[in-house]
Amino acid sequence: MSEPLGQSSAGFPRWKPVLVAGLAGALVLFIGGTITDIGPWYHSLRKPSWQPPDWLFGPAWTVIFILVTLAAAKAWQGAGGRENRHWVLGLFALNGFLNIMWSVFFFRLQRPDWALLEVALLWLSILMLIVFFWRRTQAASLLLTPYLAWVSFAAALNLAVVMLNGAGAAHVS
């Protein structure tokens, strides 16, 4: 028996998870962007020579969030039952929270050392998403691998900033 046009087998419109994931991703991206301040404090930090130019971070995060949105929609559609959909929501909500908190620690509190500890949790939350979805929808897991790679690179960059500036001297008012 074929599914009605625009409906999933669970009776949900196929566009609804995409819309919800897109709005949630846009909200996390917006909040993170408003928290990120590359003003005098940030420019005073010593950074490694291999750091990409500042202008690259916005487009890179935009692409990452598009992929995360697609992964969330695929994960929702492939979740199966209600309990699994709750896990999808919970894991993505945790990840979004951790993503925002990294920006809070690094930019608002001006504590790259605290952000370095927090980025480990963010990285683990991405790995949890990939592992959890692998058995249900490998496409969602694969869409999240660039995010894991980017956060791995960001963690290395964060570590370099801490090493170049010292943990105790990371907070400069």
Residue pairs with C-beta under 8 A, 6 or more apart in sequence:
3 9
6 13
6 14
6 15
7 13
7 14
8 14
8 77
12 77
14 77
17 72
17 73
17 76
17 77
18 69
18 70
18 73
20 76
21 68
21 69
21 70
21 72
21 73
21 76
21 92
22 69
22 73
24 69
24 72
24 92
24 96
25 65
25 66
25 68
25 69
25 72
25 96
26 65
27 96
28 65
28 96
28 99
28 100
29 61
29 62
29 65
31 100
31 103
32 61
32 99
32 100
32 103
33 58
35 100
35 103
35 104
35 107
35 108
36 103
36 107
37 107
37 108
38 54
38 107
41 110
41 172
41 173
42 107
44 172
45 112
45 161
45 164
45 165
45 172
46 161
46 164
46 165
47 157
47 160
47 161
47 164
48 157
48 160
48 161
48 164
51 157
51 160
52 60
60 150
63 146
64 146
64 147
64 150
67 143
67 144
67 146
67 147
68 92
68 143
68 144
68 147
70 143
71 129
71 133
71 139
71 140
71 141
71 143
71 144
72 88
72 92
72 140
74 133
74 137
74 139
74 140
74 143
75 88
75 92
75 129
75 133
75 136
75 137
75 140
76 85
76 88
77 137
78 133
78 136
78 137
78 139
78 140
79 85
79 87
79 88
79 136
80 136
84 136
87 132
88 133
91 125
91 128
91 129
91 132
92 129
94 125
95 122
95 125
95 126
95 129
98 118
98 121
98 122
98 125
99 122
101 118
101 122
102 115
102 118
102 119
102 122
105 111
105 112
105 114
105 115
105 118
106 112
106 114
106 115
106 158
109 171
110 170
110 171
110 172
110 173
111 170
111 171
112 158
112 161
112 162
112 165
112 170
113 162
113 167
113 170
115 158
116 155
116 158
116 159
116 162
119 151
119 154
119 155
119 158
120 155
122 151
123 148
123 151
123 152
123 155
126 144
126 147
126 148
126 151
127 148
129 140
129 141
129 144
130 141
130 144
130 145
130 148
131 141
133 140
133 141
133 144
134 141
161 170
162 170
